[in-house]
Amino acid sequence: MRSVRRSARFALVPAAVAGLAVTGVAQPARAGMTPDPAAPARAGTTPDPAALTANCAPYPGGVTVCPSEVASFDGTPLDVDVTLPMAGTGARHPLIVLLHGFGNNKHEWESTSDAGDGADKYDWNSHWFAEHGYYVLTYTARGFKDNGTTASYQPATPAGTAPTCLPPGGSACPPAGTIRVKNKDVEIRDTQWLAALTASAFTDLDRDRVAISGGSYGGGESWLQAAAQAGRASWTDFPGLPELHLRVAVPKYPWTDLAYSLMPNGHGPDLYSSAQGAPDTLGVGNPVGVAKLSYINGLYAFGTTNGVFDEGSTGPQTNGPEPFTAWLNRMAAGEPYDAPGRVDDAIVGQLRTAFSGWHSAYYQPGWRTGRAAGREPAVFSVSGWTDDLFPAVESFRMFNYLKSLDPLWPVSVAVGDVGHARAQNPPAAWRAINAQAWAFLQNNIGGSHPQQGSVSSFPTVCGGSATAADRISASTPAGLGKGTLTVAYGDTAVLTPTAGVSDPNGPATDAVAGGYLAPSGDTCRTSAGPLVPGDGYSAVSQPLAGPQTFVGIGYVQAGYTALPALPTAVLAARVWDVKPDGSAVLVSRGVYRFDFNGYDATTGTVRVPLYGNHWAFGAGDRVRLDLVQVDQPTYRAPNPVVTSTLNLSGIRLVLPVRESGATVVP
């Protein structure tokens, strides 16, 4: 969940992290949890807006920044920077809050020039917004320390006090200063408190024109903040502080269903809305999925290096203790996660409901409340086709859900080769996306209004760069494709519980272990060789007669029988573009977890959703499909003792394409 431009450090997690062993004490599931507490926890901290104005100073690039350390709503000290609007930009000024990625700090979106990093931060940083008359609020999220600036364009504002439990081996960390992974009663309230405090300190701040944006960790929060505004008349509701109204959210490479994004199960009402469960529930309806092992271990390592996770304190969140290390232990132990009849064990049930009801925008009741009350904050969400942590479905499911509530809800989505690794993050694509986001923000900052919205897509070009001229648009995610390309492999296959364990393409395609090049971005993953015979299924289509542009999600379908009938099985898929010279480039991947304790029958037809892409297959290219049960280290391998062998038949691959009509390739 780190910033795109700093994720090179994430890829440098030592190999030993893959075998991380952690300990913790499991907490019992809490009864009576509700997804939207009537009275969010707050501790009655006395607001001190004067602290925000005490240390204002000029910095290079003509920006004035006011750094301070202030107490949040529950007394937790937070390290804050407020960048002032530049002179000559009007008498009343909107506010934008820019939220950093996991393990980063307040400096991530700060800049002394409009250019920033030239890509994700280009015309989307504190300098750009201050130059256009905005107050800019940036702060280091609770539980993290400020490691200082990481780029020459960032103003070197002073750091606040690090959590007292850092460095490792220090004194016990106070519960108030721990990482809660964007619990809506904690970090979400921090942002609202600081925004209201800023409005109190600077009286020319326009309380009716507020926006929020952030990447990854900050993107997940941006969606949650929009849900909070939809759910009540005022975005902020602290006694003694101004009431603000959030008009626009611009999440970048976000999650909207944290349980599904970290452990995808492949289930859902449709390909573009796959989820842990249905909206307005606590994430129930589908089984726990397959853990993204390399990312989860890497994120945990960063969290314990740059901050401290909460391990089960009782406040200020209202959903009960959240013991993150104990949860990680349970996921590391693996299947089965439930008993016959869909009965989650205590820790799994606790994790499922917490990550859904308190950490994920998709499950917030505020959306329906807002629709009924005529409150529909505008959202422009940016996701990555090649983002293996938070794929495009994280934005698509919210687009579809909001449009189901109101076809004119002001929501749009942009998708490209951007985000976390494996994304290349080409600067030209980011500049085009940021220009779209800026136009959307300016159109809605004075108050959102009904609109059709759109889904736009930029192609993935290995070693190249998509530009604004390459963008295509549609009114829905599925509408990006006008036809289908079906590869009718038609084969049978037998996948044992360890099928794929010797596959060289597992490490070669992993977003973390596969390598990351900085600062220009990642590279396309190429095949390290064929599957070992008998270690999975692999087949290649006949050459394509003409170009086909895959754009959308797509799926693998097969008949299956699970023998013997054990609690679980996994079907992981990888799709390759095999060039005429024999080289193969990874186009997309996907995974489906069978749960035979009440979610899946032991025989039937399975559809595995892919992450998707916008990818041009050339004439003469062939489409290769690999199917395994073990795709490591990207996914946690299933426990063989509880995993069935899968007998597959009638295997086919279906991809939405830009070209009209239905093309079938043998």
JOVEN-V457344 format. One record per residue. SS is DSSP state (2 for helix, 1 for strand, 0 for the rest). BURIAL is + if it has 9 or more other C-alpha atoms within 8 Angstrom, else -. Layout:
ss->SS burial->BURIAL
ss->SS burial->BURIAL
//
This chain:
ss->0 burial->+
ss->0 burial->+
ss->0 burial->+
ss->2 burial->+
ss->2 burial->+
ss->2 burial->-
ss->2 burial->+
ss->2 burial->+
ss->2 burial->-
ss->2 burial->+
ss->2 burial->+
ss->0 burial->-
ss->0 burial->+
ss->0 burial->-
ss->2 burial->-
ss->2 burial->-
ss->2 burial->+
ss->2 burial->+
ss->2 burial->-
ss->0 burial->-
ss->0 burial->-
ss->0 burial->-
ss->0 burial->-
ss->0 burial->+
ss->0 burial->-
ss->0 burial->-
ss->0 burial->+
ss->0 burial->-
ss->0 burial->-
ss->0 burial->-
ss->0 burial->-
ss->0 burial->-
ss->0 burial->-
ss->0 burial->-
ss->0 burial->+
ss->0 burial->-
ss->0 burial->-
ss->0 burial->-
ss->0 burial->-
ss->0 burial->-
ss->0 burial->+
ss->0 burial->-
ss->0 burial->-
ss->0 burial->-
ss->0 burial->+
ss->0 burial->-
ss->0 burial->-
ss->0 burial->-
ss->2 burial->+
ss->2 burial->-
ss->2 burial->+
ss->2 burial->+
ss->2 burial->+
ss->0 burial->-
ss->0 burial->-
ss->1 burial->+
ss->1 burial->-
ss->1 burial->-
ss->1 burial->+
ss->2 burial->-
ss->2 burial->-
ss->2 burial->-
ss->1 burial->+
ss->1 burial->+
ss->1 burial->+
ss->1 burial->+
ss->1 burial->+
ss->1 burial->+
ss->1 burial->+
ss->1 burial->+
ss->1 burial->+
ss->0 burial->+
ss->0 burial->+
ss->0 burial->+
ss->0 burial->+
ss->0 burial->+
ss->1 burial->+
ss->1 burial->+
ss->1 burial->+
ss->1 burial->+
ss->1 burial->+
ss->1 burial->+
ss->1 burial->+
ss->0 burial->+
ss->0 burial->+
ss->0 burial->+
ss->0 burial->-
ss->0 burial->-
ss->0 burial->+
ss->0 burial->-
ss->0 burial->-
ss->0 burial->-
ss->1 burial->+
ss->1 burial->+
ss->1 burial->+
ss->1 burial->+
ss->1 burial->+
ss->1 burial->+
ss->1 burial->+
ss->0 burial->+
ss->0 burial->+
ss->0 burial->+
ss->0 burial->+
ss->0 burial->+
ss->0 burial->+
ss->0 burial->+
ss->0 burial->+
ss->0 burial->+
ss->0 burial->+
ss->0 burial->+
ss->0 burial->+
ss->0 burial->+
ss->0 burial->+
ss->0 burial->+
ss->0 burial->+
ss->0 burial->+
ss->0 burial->+
ss->0 burial->+
ss->0 burial->+
ss->0 burial->+
ss->0 burial->+
ss->0 burial->+
ss->0 burial->+
ss->0 burial->+
ss->0 burial->+
ss->2 burial->+
ss->2 burial->+
ss->2 burial->+
ss->2 burial->+
ss->2 burial->+
ss->2 burial->+
ss->0 burial->+
ss->0 burial->+
ss->0 burial->+
ss->1 burial->+
ss->1 burial->+
ss->1 burial->+
ss->1 burial->+
ss->1 burial->+
ss->1 burial->+
ss->0 burial->+
ss->0 burial->+
ss->0 burial->+
ss->1 burial->+
ss->0 burial->+
ss->0 burial->+
ss->0 burial->-
ss->0 burial->+
ss->0 burial->+
ss->0 burial->-
ss->0 burial->-
ss->0 burial->-
ss->0 burial->+
ss->0 burial->+
ss->0 burial->+
ss->0 burial->-
ss->0 burial->-
ss->0 burial->-
ss->0 burial->-
ss->0 burial->+
ss->0 burial->-
ss->0 burial->-
ss->0 burial->+
ss->0 burial->+
ss->0 burial->+
ss->0 burial->+
ss->0 burial->-
ss->0 burial->-
ss->0 burial->-
ss->0 burial->-
ss->0 burial->-
ss->0 burial->-
ss->0 burial->+
ss->0 burial->+
ss->2 burial->-
ss->2 burial->+
ss->2 burial->+
ss->0 burial->+
ss->1 burial->+
ss->0 burial->+
ss->0 burial->-
ss->0 burial->+
ss->0 burial->+
ss->0 burial->+
ss->0 burial->+
ss->0 burial->+
ss->2 burial->+
ss->2 burial->+
ss->2 burial->+
ss->2 burial->+
ss->2 burial->-
ss->2 burial->+
ss->2 burial->+
ss->2 burial->+
ss->2 burial->+
ss->2 burial->+
ss->2 burial->+
ss->2 burial->+
ss->2 burial->+
ss->2 burial->+
ss->2 burial->+
ss->0 burial->-
ss->0 burial->-
ss->0 burial->-
ss->1 burial->+
ss->1 burial->+
ss->1 burial->+
ss->1 burial->+
ss->1 burial->+
ss->1 burial->+
ss->1 burial->+
ss->1 burial->+
ss->1 burial->+
ss->1 burial->+
ss->1 burial->+
ss->0 burial->+
ss->2 burial->+
ss->2 burial->+
ss->2 burial->+
ss->2 burial->+
ss->2 burial->+
ss->2 burial->+
ss->2 burial->+
ss->2 burial->+
ss->2 burial->+
ss->2 burial->+
ss->2 burial->+
ss->2 burial->+
ss->2 burial->+
ss->2 burial->+
ss->2 burial->+
ss->0 burial->+
ss->0 burial->-
ss->0 burial->+
ss->0 burial->+
ss->0 burial->+
ss->0 burial->-
ss->0 burial->-
ss->0 burial->-
ss->0 burial->-
ss->0 burial->+
ss->0 burial->+
ss->0 burial->+
ss->0 burial->+
ss->0 burial->+
ss->1 burial->+
ss->1 burial->+
ss->1 burial->+
ss->1 burial->+
ss->1 burial->+
ss->1 burial->+
ss->1 burial->+
ss->0 burial->+
ss->0 burial->+
ss->0 burial->+
ss->0 burial->+
ss->0 burial->+
ss->2 burial->+
ss->2 burial->+
ss->2 burial->+
ss->2 burial->+
ss->2 burial->+
ss->1 burial->+
ss->1 burial->+
ss->0 burial->+
ss->0 burial->+
ss->0 burial->+
ss->0 burial->+
ss->0 burial->-
ss->0 burial->-
ss->2 burial->+
ss->2 burial->+
ss->2 burial->+
ss->0 burial->+
ss->0 burial->+
ss->0 burial->+
ss->1 burial->+
ss->0 burial->+
ss->0 burial->-
ss->0 burial->-
ss->0 burial->+
ss->0 burial->+
ss->0 burial->+
ss->0 burial->+
ss->1 burial->-
ss->0 burial->+
ss->0 burial->+
ss->0 burial->+
ss->0 burial->+
ss->1 burial->+
ss->1 burial->+
ss->0 burial->+
ss->2 burial->+
ss->2 burial->+
ss->2 burial->+
ss->2 burial->+
ss->2 burial->+
ss->2 burial->+
ss->2 burial->+
ss->2 burial->-
ss->2 burial->+
ss->2 burial->+
ss->2 burial->+
ss->2 burial->+
ss->2 burial->-
ss->2 burial->+
ss->1 burial->+
ss->0 burial->+
ss->1 burial->+
ss->0 burial->+
ss->1 burial->+
ss->0 burial->+
ss->0 burial->+
ss->0 burial->-
ss->0 burial->+
ss->0 burial->+
ss->0 burial->+
ss->0 burial->+
ss->0 burial->+
ss->0 burial->-
ss->0 burial->+
ss->0 burial->+
ss->1 burial->+
ss->2 burial->+
ss->2 burial->+
ss->2 burial->+
ss->2 burial->+
ss->2 burial->+
ss->2 burial->+
ss->2 burial->+
ss->2 burial->-
ss->2 burial->-
ss->2 burial->-
ss->0 burial->+
ss->0 burial->+
ss->0 burial->-
ss->0 burial->+
ss->1 burial->+
ss->1 burial->+
ss->0 burial->-
ss->0 burial->-
ss->0 burial->+
ss->1 burial->-
ss->1 burial->+
ss->0 burial->+
ss->2 burial->-
ss->2 burial->+
ss->2 burial->+
ss->2 burial->+
ss->2 burial->+
ss->2 burial->+
ss->2 burial->+
ss->2 burial->+
ss->2 burial->+
ss->2 burial->+
ss->2 burial->+
ss->2 burial->+
ss->0 burial->+
ss->0 burial->+
ss->0 burial->+
ss->2 burial->+
ss->2 burial->+
ss->2 burial->+
ss->0 burial->+
ss->0 burial->+
ss->2 burial->+
ss->2 burial->+
ss->2 burial->+
ss->2 burial->+
ss->2 burial->+
ss->2 burial->+
ss->2 burial->-
ss->2 burial->-
ss->0 burial->-
ss->0 burial->+
ss->0 burial->+
ss->0 burial->+
ss->1 burial->+
ss->1 burial->+
ss->1 burial->+
ss->1 burial->+
ss->1 burial->+
ss->1 burial->+
ss->1 burial->+
ss->0 burial->+
ss->0 burial->+
ss->0 burial->+
ss->0 burial->+
ss->0 burial->+
ss->0 burial->+
ss->1 burial->+
ss->0 burial->+
ss->2 burial->+
ss->2 burial->+
ss->2 burial->+
ss->2 burial->+
ss->2 burial->+
ss->2 burial->+
ss->2 burial->+
ss->2 burial->+
ss->2 burial->-
ss->2 burial->+
ss->2 burial->+
ss->2 burial->-
ss->2 burial->+
ss->0 burial->-
ss->0 burial->-
ss->0 burial->+
ss->0 burial->+
ss->0 burial->+
ss->1 burial->+
ss->1 burial->+
ss->1 burial->+
ss->1 burial->+
ss->1 burial->+
ss->1 burial->+
ss->0 burial->+
ss->0 burial->+
ss->0 burial->+
ss->0 burial->+
ss->0 burial->+
ss->0 burial->+
ss->0 burial->+
ss->0 burial->+
ss->0 burial->+
ss->0 burial->+
ss->2 burial->+
ss->2 burial->+
ss->2 burial->+
ss->2 burial->+
ss->2 burial->+
ss->2 burial->+
ss->2 burial->+
ss->2 burial->+
ss->2 burial->+
ss->2 burial->-
ss->2 burial->+
ss->2 burial->-
ss->2 burial->-
ss->2 burial->+
ss->2 burial->+
ss->2 burial->-
ss->2 burial->-
ss->2 burial->+
ss->0 burial->+
ss->0 burial->+
ss->0 burial->-
ss->0 burial->+
ss->0 burial->+
ss->0 burial->-
ss->0 burial->-
ss->0 burial->+
ss->0 burial->+
ss->0 burial->+
ss->1 burial->+
ss->1 burial->+
ss->1 burial->+
ss->0 burial->+
ss->0 burial->+
ss->0 burial->+
ss->0 burial->-
ss->0 burial->-
ss->0 burial->-
ss->0 burial->-
ss->0 burial->+
ss->0 burial->+
ss->0 burial->+
ss->2 burial->+
ss->2 burial->-
ss->2 burial->-
ss->0 burial->+
ss->1 burial->-
ss->1 burial->+
ss->1 burial->+
ss->0 burial->+
ss->0 burial->+
ss->0 burial->+
ss->2 burial->-
ss->2 burial->-
ss->2 burial->+
ss->0 burial->+
ss->0 burial->+
ss->1 burial->+
ss->1 burial->+
ss->1 burial->+
ss->1 burial->+
ss->1 burial->+
ss->1 burial->+
ss->0 burial->+
ss->0 burial->-
ss->0 burial->-
ss->0 burial->+
ss->1 burial->+
ss->1 burial->+
ss->1 burial->+
ss->0 burial->+
ss->0 burial->+
ss->0 burial->+
ss->0 burial->+
ss->0 burial->+
ss->0 burial->+
ss->0 burial->-
ss->0 burial->+
ss->2 burial->+
ss->2 burial->+
ss->2 burial->+
ss->2 burial->+
ss->2 burial->+
ss->2 burial->+
ss->0 burial->+
ss->0 burial->+
ss->0 burial->+
ss->0 burial->+
ss->0 burial->+
ss->0 burial->+
ss->0 burial->+
ss->0 burial->+
ss->0 burial->-
ss->0 burial->-
ss->0 burial->-
ss->0 burial->+
ss->0 burial->+
ss->0 burial->+
ss->0 burial->+
ss->0 burial->+
ss->1 burial->+
ss->0 burial->+
ss->0 burial->-
ss->0 burial->-
ss->0 burial->-
ss->0 burial->+
ss->0 burial->-
ss->0 burial->-
ss->0 burial->-
ss->0 burial->+
ss->0 burial->+
ss->1 burial->+
ss->1 burial->+
ss->1 burial->-
ss->1 burial->-
ss->0 burial->+
ss->0 burial->-
ss->0 burial->+
ss->0 burial->+
ss->0 burial->-
ss->0 burial->-
ss->0 burial->+
ss->1 burial->+
ss->1 burial->+
ss->1 burial->+
ss->1 burial->+
ss->1 burial->+
ss->0 burial->+
ss->0 burial->+
ss->1 burial->+
ss->1 burial->+
ss->1 burial->+
ss->1 burial->+
ss->1 burial->+
ss->1 burial->+
ss->1 burial->+
ss->1 burial->+
ss->1 burial->+
ss->0 burial->-
ss->0 burial->-
ss->0 burial->+
ss->0 burial->+
ss->1 burial->+
ss->1 burial->+
ss->1 burial->+
ss->1 burial->+
ss->1 burial->+
ss->1 burial->+
ss->1 burial->+
ss->1 burial->+
ss->1 burial->+
ss->1 burial->+
ss->1 burial->+
ss->0 burial->+
ss->0 burial->-
ss->0 burial->-
ss->0 burial->-
ss->0 burial->+
ss->1 burial->+
ss->1 burial->+
ss->1 burial->+
ss->1 burial->+
ss->1 burial->+
ss->1 burial->+
ss->1 burial->+
ss->1 burial->+
ss->1 burial->+
ss->1 burial->+
ss->1 burial->+
ss->1 burial->+
ss->0 burial->+
ss->0 burial->+
ss->0 burial->+
ss->0 burial->+
ss->0 burial->-
ss->0 burial->-
ss->0 burial->+
ss->1 burial->-
ss->1 burial->-
ss->1 burial->-
ss->1 burial->-
ss->1 burial->-
ss->1 burial->+
ss->1 burial->+
ss->1 burial->+
ss->0 burial->+
ss->0 burial->+
ss->1 burial->+
ss->1 burial->+
ss->1 burial->+
ss->1 burial->+
ss->1 burial->+
ss->0 burial->+
ss->0 burial->+
ss->0 burial->+
ss->0 burial->+
ss->1 burial->+
ss->1 burial->+
ss->1 burial->+
ss->1 burial->+
ss->1 burial->+
ss->1 burial->+
ss->1 burial->+
ss->0 burial->+
ss->0 burial->+
ss->0 burial->+
ss->0 burial->+
ss->0 burial->+
ss->0 burial->+
ss->0 burial->+
ss->0 burial->+
ss->0 burial->-
ss->0 burial->+
ss->0 burial->+
ss->2 burial->-
ss->2 burial->-
ss->2 burial->+
ss->1 burial->+
ss->0 burial->+
ss->1 burial->+
ss->1 burial->+
ss->1 burial->+
ss->1 burial->+
ss->1 burial->+
ss->1 burial->+
ss->1 burial->+
ss->1 burial->+
ss->1 burial->+
ss->1 burial->+
ss->1 burial->+
ss->1 burial->+
ss->1 burial->+
ss->0 burial->+
ss->0 burial->+
ss->0 burial->-
ss->1 burial->-
ss->1 burial->-
ss->1 burial->-
ss->1 burial->-
ss->1 burial->+
ss->0 burial->-
//
